[in-house]
């Protein structure tokens, strides 16, 4: 695959990616600033097409059309909280035993929104420091594009293998495969003072519950001691509650408020 043997210098890569950056800002109906607050599936699709044209002369879309029964789909995920993006290939069985592949690229919209927000720390994507959400989105797209390219060429892809690292370095000058974005745990700690293992309270139907924060994802998983709950390794029984972070209060704050009220 000649297109995957490209080796561009840093100046050429920067020129192309900067042009894509400006093109998205100009043509998108939702991305108006580099630190956008809204992003759509169509934005991701448009960004992919810009990269395909600028770096691959349309090879990616052409290859997808040959191997798939439909064009590649794009999605902004609100549920992805561990990776910045994900490229998926499904094998769809058709008539007469034949199979066709379908491809999707998803980007973690929630992680992008949490990054460059209340949590003030550097965001490093694929070895590159990013100063805004659009830069981070571009680095994520570049990473996922190489996943797709490997799938199209060899049917499988792993960013931990030497081949992937070589291709992504030569085409996009990525020096790492890890995306160090702000996580739900970090945002919960900064915005709500809620942490794994801490006590938190919440109210349901005028009743106050206090429990241990067991997990933080889209919502917090709170374990509240109850004789009717499930038994855990520590010998205690807990009921499991899934609570939006905005409904939680650090339990120590509630206790102080109650004492002050008395």
Beta strands, then each sheet from edge to edge (+ up, - down):
strand 1: 73-77
strand 2: 85-93
strand 3: 99-108
strand 4: 123-125
strand 5: 128-130
strand 6: 179-180
strand 7: 199-204
strand 8: 207-216
strand 9: 220-231
strand 10: 237-243
strand 11: 249-250
sheet 1: 1+ 3+ 2-
sheet 2: 5+ 4- 6+
sheet 3: 10+ 9- 8+ 7- 11+
end
